[in-house]
Amino acid sequence: MHHIQSKLCEVFECTEPELTSKGIFDEFRAWLNEHPEIEVFALDPYAGDAINSNIAAQFYEFYTNKIGES
């Protein structure tokens, strides 16, 4: 999960401790549990990096839309 955390930090422009303190990482884990079709594991590190970037971008879009609706 460390690699996905770093990608989340990039899209949210924050540090890993901020992800936790703001509840973003918990929201991400809940979102991920609701989307079992999303794979966060890849054998190829280059493919894994691209996958994690894509997942982080998807979650960022979901999260910002959710916050915007509040």
PDB file of N, CA, C and O in Angstrom:
ATOM      1  N   MET A   1       0.815  -1.200   0.000  1.00  0.00           N
ATOM      2  CA  MET A   1       0.000   0.000   0.000  1.00  0.00           C
ATOM      3  C   MET A   1       0.859   1.264   0.000  1.00  0.00           C
ATOM      4  O   MET A   1       0.354   2.354  -0.269  1.00  0.00           O
ATOM      5  N   HIS A   2       2.132   1.127   0.295  1.00  0.00           N
ATOM      6  CA  HIS A   2       2.989   2.315   0.340  1.00  0.00           C
ATOM      7  C   HIS A   2       3.019   3.034  -1.005  1.00  0.00           C
ATOM      8  O   HIS A   2       2.973   4.263  -1.056  1.00  0.00           O
ATOM      9  N   HIS A   3       3.095   2.274  -2.086  1.00  0.00           N
ATOM     10  CA  HIS A   3       3.185   2.904  -3.411  1.00  0.00           C
ATOM     11  C   HIS A   3       1.908   3.656  -3.755  1.00  0.00           C
ATOM     12  O   HIS A   3       1.958   4.743  -4.331  1.00  0.00           O
ATOM     13  N   ILE A   4       0.772   3.081  -3.405  1.00  0.00           N
ATOM     14  CA  ILE A   4      -0.479   3.792  -3.678  1.00  0.00           C
ATOM     15  C   ILE A   4      -0.577   5.030  -2.799  1.00  0.00           C
ATOM     16  O   ILE A   4      -1.119   6.051  -3.224  1.00  0.00           O
ATOM     17  N   GLN A   5      -0.056   4.950  -1.571  1.00  0.00           N
ATOM     18  CA  GLN A   5      -0.061   6.128  -0.700  1.00  0.00           C
ATOM     19  C   GLN A   5       0.744   7.263  -1.316  1.00  0.00           C
ATOM     20  O   GLN A   5       0.334   8.422  -1.264  1.00  0.00           O
ATOM     21  N   SER A   6       1.877   6.932  -1.892  1.00  0.00           N
ATOM     22  CA  SER A   6       2.689   7.998  -2.500  1.00  0.00           C
ATOM     23  C   SER A   6       1.962   8.623  -3.687  1.00  0.00           C
ATOM     24  O   SER A   6       2.073   9.828  -3.912  1.00  0.00           O
ATOM     25  N   LYS A   7       1.228   7.825  -4.442  1.00  0.00           N
ATOM     26  CA  LYS A   7       0.453   8.370  -5.568  1.00  0.00           C
ATOM     27  C   LYS A   7      -0.707   9.224  -5.056  1.00  0.00           C
ATOM     28  O   LYS A   7      -1.031  10.256  -5.645  1.00  0.00           O
ATOM     29  N   LEU A   8      -1.329   8.791  -3.961  1.00  0.00           N
ATOM     30  CA  LEU A   8      -2.394   9.598  -3.372  1.00  0.00           C
ATOM     31  C   LEU A   8      -1.843  10.935  -2.881  1.00  0.00           C
ATOM     32  O   LEU A   8      -2.486  11.974  -3.034  1.00  0.00           O
ATOM     33  N   CYS A   9      -0.653  10.900  -2.293  1.00  0.00           N
ATOM     34  CA  CYS A   9      -0.009  12.141  -1.836  1.00  0.00           C
ATOM     35  C   CYS A   9       0.218  13.088  -3.006  1.00  0.00           C
ATOM     36  O   CYS A   9       0.051  14.300  -2.869  1.00  0.00           O
ATOM     37  N   GLU A  10       0.594  12.544  -4.144  1.00  0.00           N
ATOM     38  CA  GLU A  10       0.816  13.381  -5.327  1.00  0.00           C
ATOM     39  C   GLU A  10      -0.471  14.065  -5.771  1.00  0.00           C
ATOM     40  O   GLU A  10      -0.477  15.272  -6.013  1.00  0.00           O
ATOM     41  N   VAL A  11      -1.551  13.314  -5.880  1.00  0.00           N
ATOM     42  CA  VAL A  11      -2.783  13.912  -6.398  1.00  0.00           C
ATOM     43  C   VAL A  11      -3.451  14.826  -5.376  1.00  0.00           C
ATOM     44  O   VAL A  11      -4.107  15.796  -5.753  1.00  0.00           O
ATOM     45  N   PHE A  12      -3.293  14.529  -4.089  1.00  0.00           N
ATOM     46  CA  PHE A  12      -3.889  15.373  -3.053  1.00  0.00           C
ATOM     47  C   PHE A  12      -2.936  16.460  -2.564  1.00  0.00           C
ATOM     48  O   PHE A  12      -3.301  17.302  -1.745  1.00  0.00           O
ATOM     49  N   GLU A  13      -1.708  16.424  -3.082  1.00  0.00           N
ATOM     50  CA  GLU A  13      -0.684  17.404  -2.713  1.00  0.00           C
ATOM     51  C   GLU A  13      -0.550  17.517  -1.194  1.00  0.00           C
ATOM     52  O   GLU A  13      -0.693  18.592  -0.613  1.00  0.00           O
ATOM     53  N   CYS A  14      -0.269  16.364  -0.570  1.00  0.00           N
ATOM     54  CA  CYS A  14      -0.085  16.327   0.876  1.00  0.00           C
ATOM     55  C   CYS A  14       0.922  15.240   1.231  1.00  0.00           C
ATOM     56  O   CYS A  14       1.385  14.501   0.362  1.00  0.00           O
ATOM     57  N   THR A  15       1.254  15.151   2.508  1.00  0.00           N
ATOM     58  CA  THR A  15       2.179  14.125   2.985  1.00  0.00           C
ATOM     59  C   THR A  15       1.394  12.890   3.422  1.00  0.00           C
ATOM     60  O   THR A  15       0.173  12.943   3.571  1.00  0.00           O
ATOM     61  N   GLU A  16       2.103  11.776   3.625  1.00  0.00           N
ATOM     62  CA  GLU A  16       1.431  10.563   4.094  1.00  0.00           C
ATOM     63  C   GLU A  16       0.765  10.766   5.453  1.00  0.00           C
ATOM     64  O   GLU A  16      -0.364  10.311   5.640  1.00  0.00           O
ATOM     65  N   PRO A  17       1.422  11.438   6.419  1.00  0.00           N
ATOM     66  CA  PRO A  17       0.717  11.684   7.685  1.00  0.00           C
ATOM     67  C   PRO A  17      -0.550  12.519   7.508  1.00  0.00           C
ATOM     68  O   PRO A  17      -1.529  12.316   8.226  1.00  0.00           O
ATOM     69  N   GLU A  18      -0.538  13.455   6.559  1.00  0.00           N
ATOM     70  CA  GLU A  18      -1.730  14.262   6.302  1.00  0.00           C
ATOM     71  C   GLU A  18      -2.852  13.421   5.699  1.00  0.00           C
ATOM     72  O   GLU A  18      -4.027  13.655   5.985  1.00  0.00           O
ATOM     73  N   LEU A  19      -2.494  12.442   4.865  1.00  0.00           N
ATOM     74  CA  LEU A  19      -3.513  11.531   4.322  1.00  0.00           C
ATOM     75  C   LEU A  19      -4.274  10.862   5.454  1.00  0.00           C
ATOM     76  O   LEU A  19      -5.496  10.727   5.410  1.00  0.00           O
ATOM     77  N   THR A  20      -3.534  10.453   6.458  1.00  0.00           N
ATOM     78  CA  THR A  20      -4.137   9.770   7.599  1.00  0.00           C
ATOM     79  C   THR A  20      -4.904  10.739   8.487  1.00  0.00           C
ATOM     80  O   THR A  20      -6.053  10.481   8.846  1.00  0.00           O
ATOM     81  N   SER A  21      -4.274  11.850   8.839  1.00  0.00           N
ATOM     82  CA  SER A  21      -4.916  12.785   9.775  1.00  0.00           C
ATOM     83  C   SER A  21      -6.178  13.416   9.190  1.00  0.00           C
ATOM     84  O   SER A  21      -7.100  13.744   9.936  1.00  0.00           O
ATOM     85  N   LYS A  22      -6.234  13.588   7.885  1.00  0.00           N
ATOM     86  CA  LYS A  22      -7.412  14.165   7.236  1.00  0.00           C
ATOM     87  C   LYS A  22      -8.475  13.111   6.924  1.00  0.00           C
ATOM     88  O   LYS A  22      -9.570  13.448   6.474  1.00  0.00           O
ATOM     89  N   GLY A  23      -8.153  11.833   7.163  1.00  0.00           N
ATOM     90  CA  GLY A  23      -9.110  10.760   6.905  1.00  0.00           C
ATOM     91  C   GLY A  23      -9.180  10.330   5.454  1.00  0.00           C
ATOM     92  O   GLY A  23     -10.025   9.511   5.094  1.00  0.00           O
ATOM     93  N   ILE A  24      -8.311  10.866   4.614  1.00  0.00           N
ATOM     94  CA  ILE A  24      -8.353  10.554   3.186  1.00  0.00           C
ATOM     95  C   ILE A  24      -7.997   9.092   2.938  1.00  0.00           C
ATOM     96  O   ILE A  24      -8.624   8.427   2.114  1.00  0.00           O
ATOM     97  N   PHE A  25      -6.982   8.589   3.659  1.00  0.00           N
ATOM     98  CA  PHE A  25      -6.580   7.205   3.420  1.00  0.00           C
ATOM     99  C   PHE A  25      -7.671   6.231   3.862  1.00  0.00           C
ATOM    100  O   PHE A  25      -7.895   5.218   3.198  1.00  0.00           O
ATOM    101  N   ASP A  26      -8.347   6.518   4.964  1.00  0.00           N
ATOM    102  CA  ASP A  26      -9.465   5.665   5.393  1.00  0.00           C
ATOM    103  C   ASP A  26     -10.579   5.690   4.359  1.00  0.00           C
ATOM    104  O   ASP A  26     -11.176   4.657   4.056  1.00  0.00           O
ATOM    105  N   GLU A  27     -10.858   6.876   3.815  1.00  0.00           N
ATOM    106  CA  GLU A  27     -11.867   6.989   2.751  1.00  0.00           C
ATOM    107  C   GLU A  27     -11.447   6.172   1.527  1.00  0.00           C
ATOM    108  O   GLU A  27     -12.271   5.508   0.897  1.00  0.00           O
ATOM    109  N   PHE A  28     -10.151   6.230   1.200  1.00  0.00           N
ATOM    110  CA  PHE A  28      -9.641   5.479   0.062  1.00  0.00           C
ATOM    111  C   PHE A  28      -9.839   3.987   0.276  1.00  0.00           C
ATOM    112  O   PHE A  28     -10.304   3.286  -0.622  1.00  0.00           O
ATOM    113  N   ARG A  29      -9.490   3.502   1.455  1.00  0.00           N
ATOM    114  CA  ARG A  29      -9.639   2.069   1.738  1.00  0.00           C
ATOM    115  C   ARG A  29     -11.096   1.637   1.659  1.00  0.00           C
ATOM    116  O   ARG A  29     -11.392   0.562   1.138  1.00  0.00           O
ATOM    117  N   ALA A  30     -12.012   2.459   2.169  1.00  0.00           N
ATOM    118  CA  ALA A  30     -13.447   2.148   2.079  1.00  0.00           C
ATOM    119  C   ALA A  30     -13.894   2.132   0.623  1.00  0.00           C
ATOM    120  O   ALA A  30     -14.632   1.242   0.202  1.00  0.00           O
ATOM    121  N   TRP A  31     -13.443   3.125  -0.144  1.00  0.00           N
ATOM    122  CA  TRP A  31     -13.780   3.200  -1.567  1.00  0.00           C
ATOM    123  C   TRP A  31     -13.251   1.976  -2.307  1.00  0.00           C
ATOM    124  O   TRP A  31     -13.938   1.401  -3.152  1.00  0.00           O
ATOM    125  N   LEU A  32     -12.031   1.590  -1.981  1.00  0.00           N
ATOM    126  CA  LEU A  32     -11.420   0.432  -2.622  1.00  0.00           C
ATOM    127  C   LEU A  32     -12.199  -0.846  -2.307  1.00  0.00           C
ATOM    128  O   LEU A  32     -12.356  -1.703  -3.176  1.00  0.00           O
ATOM    129  N   ASN A  33     -12.684  -0.978  -1.078  1.00  0.00           N
ATOM    130  CA  ASN A  33     -13.489  -2.143  -0.696  1.00  0.00           C
ATOM    131  C   ASN A  33     -14.798  -2.196  -1.461  1.00  0.00           C
ATOM    132  O   ASN A  33     -15.329  -3.278  -1.713  1.00  0.00           O
ATOM    133  N   GLU A  34     -15.323  -1.034  -1.835  1.00  0.00           N
ATOM    134  CA  GLU A  34     -16.570  -0.969  -2.602  1.00  0.00           C
ATOM    135  C   GLU A  34     -16.357  -1.245  -4.091  1.00  0.00           C
ATOM    136  O   GLU A  34     -17.322  -1.405  -4.838  1.00  0.00           O
ATOM    137  N   HIS A  35     -15.092  -1.300  -4.522  1.00  0.00           N
ATOM    138  CA  HIS A  35     -14.761  -1.513  -5.933  1.00  0.00           C
ATOM    139  C   HIS A  35     -13.778  -2.675  -6.068  1.00  0.00           C
ATOM    140  O   HIS A  35     -12.604  -2.459  -6.371  1.00  0.00           O
ATOM    141  N   PRO A  36     -14.247  -3.902  -5.847  1.00  0.00           N
ATOM    142  CA  PRO A  36     -13.339  -5.058  -5.909  1.00  0.00           C
ATOM    143  C   PRO A  36     -12.735  -5.293  -7.294  1.00  0.00           C
ATOM    144  O   PRO A  36     -11.771  -6.045  -7.429  1.00  0.00           O
ATOM    145  N   GLU A  37     -13.290  -4.662  -8.308  1.00  0.00           N
ATOM    146  CA  GLU A  37     -12.751  -4.821  -9.657  1.00  0.00           C
ATOM    147  C   GLU A  37     -11.423  -4.082  -9.839  1.00  0.00           C
ATOM    148  O   GLU A  37     -10.702  -4.322 -10.807  1.00  0.00           O
ATOM    149  N   ILE A  38     -11.110  -3.196  -8.917  1.00  0.00           N
ATOM    150  CA  ILE A  38      -9.878  -2.425  -9.007  1.00  0.00           C
ATOM    151  C   ILE A  38      -8.731  -3.235  -8.415  1.00  0.00           C
ATOM    152  O   ILE A  38      -8.760  -3.609  -7.242  1.00  0.00           O
ATOM    153  N   GLU A  39      -7.735  -3.496  -9.231  1.00  0.00           N
ATOM    154  CA  GLU A  39      -6.565  -4.270  -8.821  1.00  0.00           C
ATOM    155  C   GLU A  39      -5.443  -3.322  -8.425  1.00  0.00           C
ATOM    156  O   GLU A  39      -5.070  -2.441  -9.199  1.00  0.00           O
ATOM    157  N   VAL A  40      -4.902  -3.498  -7.220  1.00  0.00           N
ATOM    158  CA  VAL A  40      -3.787  -2.654  -6.791  1.00  0.00           C
ATOM    159  C   VAL A  40      -2.477  -3.428  -6.791  1.00  0.00           C
ATOM    160  O   VAL A  40      -1.469  -2.948  -6.272  1.00  0.00           O
ATOM    161  N   PHE A  41      -2.487  -4.607  -7.364  1.00  0.00           N
ATOM    162  CA  PHE A  41      -1.297  -5.451  -7.375  1.00  0.00           C
ATOM    163  C   PHE A  41      -0.864  -5.717  -8.803  1.00  0.00           C
ATOM    164  O   PHE A  41      -1.683  -6.064  -9.653  1.00  0.00           O
ATOM    165  N   ALA A  42       0.423  -5.554  -9.064  1.00  0.00           N
ATOM    166  CA  ALA A  42       0.976  -5.863 -10.379  1.00  0.00           C
ATOM    167  C   ALA A  42       2.375  -6.424 -10.194  1.00  0.00           C
ATOM    168  O   ALA A  42       3.121  -5.955  -9.334  1.00  0.00           O
ATOM    169  N   LEU A  43       2.737  -7.414 -10.983  1.00  0.00           N
ATOM    170  CA  LEU A  43       4.067  -8.005 -10.893  1.00  0.00           C
ATOM    171  C   LEU A  43       5.128  -7.100 -11.507  1.00  0.00           C
ATOM    172  O   LEU A  43       6.264  -7.061 -11.034  1.00  0.00           O
ATOM    173  N   ASP A  44       4.770  -6.388 -12.537  1.00  0.00           N
ATOM    174  CA  ASP A  44       5.699  -5.492 -13.223  1.00  0.00           C
ATOM    175  C   ASP A  44       5.695  -4.134 -12.523  1.00  0.00           C
ATOM    176  O   ASP A  44       4.648  -3.490 -12.454  1.00  0.00           O
ATOM    177  N   PRO A  45       6.838  -3.684 -12.001  1.00  0.00           N
ATOM    178  CA  PRO A  45       6.849  -2.412 -11.270  1.00  0.00           C
ATOM    179  C   PRO A  45       6.444  -1.206 -12.116  1.00  0.00           C
ATOM    180  O   PRO A  45       5.836  -0.269 -11.599  1.00  0.00           O
ATOM    181  N   TYR A  46       6.771  -1.216 -13.404  1.00  0.00           N
ATOM    182  CA  TYR A  46       6.380  -0.099 -14.268  1.00  0.00           C
ATOM    183  C   TYR A  46       4.878  -0.083 -14.492  1.00  0.00           C
ATOM    184  O   TYR A  46       4.248   0.974 -14.463  1.00  0.00           O
ATOM    185  N   ALA A  47       4.311  -1.248 -14.712  1.00  0.00           N
ATOM    186  CA  ALA A  47       2.858  -1.338 -14.873  1.00  0.00           C
ATOM    187  C   ALA A  47       2.182  -0.981 -13.558  1.00  0.00           C
ATOM    188  O   ALA A  47       1.157  -0.299 -13.546  1.00  0.00           O
ATOM    189  N   GLY A  48       2.753  -1.441 -12.455  1.00  0.00           N
ATOM    190  CA  GLY A  48       2.192  -1.138 -11.140  1.00  0.00           C
ATOM    191  C   GLY A  48       2.160   0.357 -10.863  1.00  0.00           C
ATOM    192  O   GLY A  48       1.191   0.859 -10.294  1.00  0.00           O
ATOM    193  N   ASP A  49       3.198   1.066 -11.254  1.00  0.00           N
ATOM    194  CA  ASP A  49       3.249   2.509 -11.055  1.00  0.00           C
ATOM    195  C   ASP A  49       2.139   3.193 -11.851  1.00  0.00           C
ATOM    196  O   ASP A  49       1.468   4.091 -11.343  1.00  0.00           O
ATOM    197  N   ALA A  50       1.954   2.773 -13.076  1.00  0.00           N
ATOM    198  CA  ALA A  50       0.890   3.348 -13.912  1.00  0.00           C
ATOM    199  C   ALA A  50      -0.483   3.003 -13.348  1.00  0.00           C
ATOM    200  O   ALA A  50      -1.384   3.841 -13.340  1.00  0.00           O
ATOM    201  N   ILE A  51      -0.641   1.769 -12.879  1.00  0.00           N
ATOM    202  CA  ILE A  51      -1.916   1.340 -12.290  1.00  0.00           C
ATOM    203  C   ILE A  51      -2.221   2.187 -11.058  1.00  0.00           C
ATOM    204  O   ILE A  51      -3.335   2.685 -10.899  1.00  0.00           O
ATOM    205  N   ASN A  52      -1.214   2.347 -10.180  1.00  0.00           N
ATOM    206  CA  ASN A  52      -1.417   3.130  -8.965  1.00  0.00           C
ATOM    207  C   ASN A  52      -1.740   4.596  -9.278  1.00  0.00           C
ATOM    208  O   ASN A  52      -2.572   5.206  -8.607  1.00  0.00           O
ATOM    209  N   SER A  53      -1.090   5.150 -10.282  1.00  0.00           N
ATOM    210  CA  SER A  53      -1.387   6.526 -10.683  1.00  0.00           C
ATOM    211  C   SER A  53      -2.832   6.647 -11.152  1.00  0.00           C
ATOM    212  O   SER A  53      -3.521   7.609 -10.814  1.00  0.00           O
ATOM    213  N   ASN A  54      -3.284   5.675 -11.926  1.00  0.00           N
ATOM    214  CA  ASN A  54      -4.651   5.674 -12.431  1.00  0.00           C
ATOM    215  C   ASN A  54      -5.660   5.529 -11.288  1.00  0.00           C
ATOM    216  O   ASN A  54      -6.676   6.223 -11.258  1.00  0.00           O
ATOM    217  N   ILE A  55      -5.375   4.632 -10.357  1.00  0.00           N
ATOM    218  CA  ILE A  55      -6.270   4.427  -9.213  1.00  0.00           C
ATOM    219  C   ILE A  55      -6.345   5.702  -8.374  1.00  0.00           C
ATOM    220  O   ILE A  55      -7.429   6.119  -7.969  1.00  0.00           O
ATOM    221  N   ALA A  56      -5.196   6.314  -8.115  1.00  0.00           N
ATOM    222  CA  ALA A  56      -5.169   7.547  -7.328  1.00  0.00           C
ATOM    223  C   ALA A  56      -5.986   8.643  -8.020  1.00  0.00           C
ATOM    224  O   ALA A  56      -6.712   9.385  -7.358  1.00  0.00           O
ATOM    225  N   ALA A  57      -5.872   8.746  -9.327  1.00  0.00           N
ATOM    226  CA  ALA A  57      -6.630   9.748 -10.074  1.00  0.00           C
ATOM    227  C   ALA A  57      -8.131   9.467 -10.002  1.00  0.00           C
ATOM    228  O   ALA A  57      -8.929  10.391  -9.847  1.00  0.00           O
ATOM    229  N   GLN A  58      -8.516   8.193 -10.112  1.00  0.00           N
ATOM    230  CA  GLN A  58      -9.931   7.822 -10.008  1.00  0.00           C
ATOM    231  C   GLN A  58     -10.482   8.181  -8.633  1.00  0.00           C
ATOM    232  O   GLN A  58     -11.572   8.740  -8.514  1.00  0.00           O
ATOM    233  N   PHE A  59      -9.711   7.852  -7.594  1.00  0.00           N
ATOM    234  CA  PHE A  59     -10.182   8.154  -6.243  1.00  0.00           C
ATOM    235  C   PHE A  59     -10.243   9.657  -6.019  1.00  0.00           C
ATOM    236  O   PHE A  59     -11.181  10.148  -5.392  1.00  0.00           O
ATOM    237  N   TYR A  60      -9.265  10.392  -6.519  1.00  0.00           N
ATOM    238  CA  TYR A  60      -9.264  11.848  -6.367  1.00  0.00           C
ATOM    239  C   TYR A  60     -10.534  12.440  -6.981  1.00  0.00           C
ATOM    240  O   TYR A  60     -11.173  13.308  -6.386  1.00  0.00           O
ATOM    241  N   GLU A  61     -10.888  11.972  -8.157  1.00  0.00           N
ATOM    242  CA  GLU A  61     -12.109  12.455  -8.817  1.00  0.00           C
ATOM    243  C   GLU A  61     -13.336  12.125  -7.973  1.00  0.00           C
ATOM    244  O   GLU A  61     -14.192  12.985  -7.759  1.00  0.00           O
ATOM    245  N   PHE A  62     -13.427  10.879  -7.490  1.00  0.00           N
ATOM    246  CA  PHE A  62     -14.534  10.469  -6.636  1.00  0.00           C
ATOM    247  C   PHE A  62     -14.594  11.342  -5.385  1.00  0.00           C
ATOM    248  O   PHE A  62     -15.654  11.855  -5.029  1.00  0.00           O
ATOM    249  N   TYR A  63     -13.448  11.507  -4.720  1.00  0.00           N
ATOM    250  CA  TYR A  63     -13.384  12.233  -3.453  1.00  0.00           C
ATOM    251  C   TYR A  63     -13.759  13.704  -3.637  1.00  0.00           C
ATOM    252  O   TYR A  63     -14.532  14.250  -2.849  1.00  0.00           O
ATOM    253  N   THR A  64     -13.225  14.337  -4.658  1.00  0.00           N
ATOM    254  CA  THR A  64     -13.534  15.754  -4.873  1.00  0.00           C
ATOM    255  C   THR A  64     -15.000  15.944  -5.260  1.00  0.00           C
ATOM    256  O   THR A  64     -15.615  16.941  -4.882  1.00  0.00           O
ATOM    257  N   ASN A  65     -15.560  15.004  -6.006  1.00  0.00           N
ATOM    258  CA  ASN A  65     -16.997  15.078  -6.336  1.00  0.00           C
ATOM    259  C   ASN A  65     -17.840  14.899  -5.091  1.00  0.00           C
ATOM    260  O   ASN A  65     -18.845  15.585  -4.906  1.00  0.00           O
ATOM    261  N   LYS A  66     -17.419  13.956  -4.219  1.00  0.00           N
ATOM    262  CA  LYS A  66     -18.145  13.697  -2.981  1.00  0.00           C
ATOM    263  C   LYS A  66     -18.113  14.921  -2.076  1.00  0.00           C
ATOM    264  O   LYS A  66     -19.135  15.295  -1.500  1.00  0.00           O
ATOM    265  N   ILE A  67     -16.946  15.546  -1.947  1.00  0.00           N
ATOM    266  CA  ILE A  67     -16.802  16.738  -1.113  1.00  0.00           C
ATOM    267  C   ILE A  67     -17.607  17.895  -1.705  1.00  0.00           C
ATOM    268  O   ILE A  67     -18.207  18.685  -0.976  1.00  0.00           O
ATOM    269  N   GLY A  68     -17.611  17.982  -3.032  1.00  0.00           N
ATOM    270  CA  GLY A  68     -18.364  19.041  -3.696  1.00  0.00           C
ATOM    271  C   GLY A  68     -19.862  18.911  -3.490  1.00  0.00           C
ATOM    272  O   GLY A  68     -20.582  19.910  -3.493  1.00  0.00           O
ATOM    273  N   GLU A  69     -20.338  17.679  -3.309  1.00  0.00           N
ATOM    274  CA  GLU A  69     -21.757  17.447  -3.102  1.00  0.00           C
ATOM    275  C   GLU A  69     -22.186  17.726  -1.670  1.00  0.00           C
ATOM    276  O   GLU A  69     -23.374  17.896  -1.397  1.00  0.00           O
ATOM    277  N   SER A  70     -21.229  17.775  -0.760  1.00  0.00           N
ATOM    278  CA  SER A  70     -21.565  17.998   0.658  1.00  0.00           C
ATOM    279  C   SER A  70     -21.968  19.420   0.934  1.00  0.00           C
ATOM    280  O   SER A  70     -22.278  19.763   2.074  1.00  0.00           O
TER     281      SER A  70
END
